[in-house]
C-alpha cells in the first residue's frame, strides 16, 4: 500500500510541477485555477481516505464486486444517478441545449425513459437472480462457458468504448479548466480510478459515486437557480431573454438559427428522419438497460425491495438533473452567448469548445469561486464514472472469463480477487493508453456506439433469459453475436466513423444510429435459433426456467447481504 | 456457484400455491401495463418529433415565446418518475405481502 501512496505523491508532484503549466500559463483563466485545484485536492483526499477505509472492509469477492450487498436503496439510487450522470451528460446535454435549443431535451428524455422500464421488467429480477455481473443471470439456465464469454465480450466492448470517450473528454476538459497538459490529465484520472477500484472495490466506487452525485446535483442546482434568478424566476422573461440573446451571439449555431429563423424552442434538425428518430430512441432507452456498470449496481443492495427503491430514487435524481441541464443550457444562451469574454468569435464556438457552456455559465453567474467549484465537480464526475466502468470491466474479466469460463467456477476467493485487481490495473492502463492515442480523434460516436452495443447485444440476451422460457444457449449466442457484430459494422460504415473519422467521401450505411436494425436482428436471431434448437441441452435449459422464475418472483434462494 | 439447483420439491410446492400464481399474474400484468404506458408516451413523443416537429413549436399562449414542447418534455420526465413511484408503492404493499405469505406457507 505505501508504495502506491508514494507513487501517487510522485504523480501529483509531477502533475502540478510548474513546467507542466508553462503551455497554458498565459491563459486568462489561470488566476482562477487555485480554487478549482484546492477543491479538487479536497475531493481526491476525501475519496482516497474512503478508499483506504473501504480497502480494510473488502475481504471477500462479495465485498469487492457488490459492496457486501449492504448498500441501501436510497444510497444505491444516488450511486446509480452518479454512474449515469456523466460529465458527458452534464456538459454535453447542457451544451446541446445551448447550441441547438429544444433538441437537447429530446436526448434527455430518451436517456431517462429507460429507467421506469428497467424497474418494471428487470430490477428485481436482476437482484434475485444475479450476484456480481449480469452474466450470472444469463448463465442461470444457459451453458456457462459460451454465455459468460459472450457477456464478457459485450461488457468489455461497452466499457472500453465508454472509457475512451470519458478519458478523451477528461483530458480535454482538464486541459481547459486547469491548464494541465492533456497527457498528465489522462494519467491522473487513470491512476486515481485504478486506486479506487483495485483497493476499494465496489465499496469505494459506490461512495465515490454518492459524493459525486451530491456535488453534481448541488452544483447544477445552484447554476440553474442563478440563471433563473437573473430574470427573477419569471419563466416567460427567461425564455424571451434567451431568444433575444441569440441575435447578438457569435456562436455559429446561433447565427445559423437566426439566419434560418428557426425556432430554438421546437425540434430542429438534430433528429431528421423517422428511422433515425426511432433508432435513437431505441438505443437510448434500451442501451441503459444493457450498460454493465449500471446493471452491476443492482447487486449491491440486500434484496429486491431495496433494488426497486433504488430505481425510484435514481429516476427522480436523474430526471431532476435533466430538467436542470435544460435550464442551464438556456441560461447559458441568455448569460454566456452575448458576452464576448466567453466567445471564440473567430471559430464561432465558445472559449474552450461548446461543451463549456455550463462551466462559463457558472462563472457568469457566480464568479471565480463558483467556477472553481464547478470545475472540480466536473473532474470528480469524470473520476466517478470511469471508476464504475473500470470495476464493471474488471469483474467481467475476473468473474466471468477467469473464474467461470476458464476455471469452471472452482476458484478460491483470494485468487479471484487478485485477478480482478490486476484486471482493474490492466483496464486502467489500456484506458490511459487509448485515451492518449485518441486525443486528436473525434470520439463523439463512442458513447453512442457503447449504448447501441448495450442495447443490441447485452440487453436482448439478458431480457430474454429472464422473461422467455424458450431461450437456449445456441439462440442467445447467435442472437447476441449478431447484435454485437451488426452494431459495430453499421456504425463503422455510417457517417460518424466512415466519413468523420476515416475521411471517406460518402457513408456506406445511411443512418447514424443502428439500433433499430441491430436490436431487431439480435432479437430475431435469439428467437429463431432458440426455436430451432431441439438438442437435449436446450430441453434441459427450458426445464430450468420454472426454478428460475420462482427465484425471480419470490427471491427464495437469492443471495442476501453478507454479515459483517 | 450461482446455479445452486433450487430444490425440485420446493419448486413444485411453490408452484402449486395459488398465492404464487396470483403474485406472478398480478405483478407481471402490472409491470407490463406500466411499461406499455411509458413506451406509448415516449414513442408518441418520438413520432411527433420525427413526423410533425413543428407542432411542438406551437406557443402556450398567443403572447408567449414558450413552446408547448417545453412543458410536454418536462411532463414526460415527471411522468417517468411518477410511474416508478406507482410501481414501488404497489410492490411494497401488495406484492411484498404476497411474497411474505408464500414464503411463510412453504417453510
Interface residues (C-beta under 8 A of the other chain):
Chain A: X102 X105 X106 X108 X109 X110 X112 X113 X115 X116 X117 X119 X120 X121 X124 X130 X131 X136 X139 X140 X144 X235 X236 X239 X240 X243 X263 X265 X266 X267 X268 X271 X273 X274 X276 X277 X278 X281 X285 X305 X308 X309 X311 X312 X315 X316 X319 X322 X323 X326 X404 X409 X546 X547 X549 X550 X551 X553 X554 X555 X556 X557
Chain B: X1 X2 X3 X4 X5 X6 X8 X10 X11 X14 X15 X20 X23 X24 X27 X31 X32 X34 X35 X38 X39 X41 X42 X43 X45 X46 X47 X49 X50 X51 X53 X54 X56 X57 X64 X65 X66 X67 X69 X70 X73 X74 X76 X77 X78 X80 X81 X83 X84 X85 X87 X88 X91 X92 X96 X99 X102 X103 X106
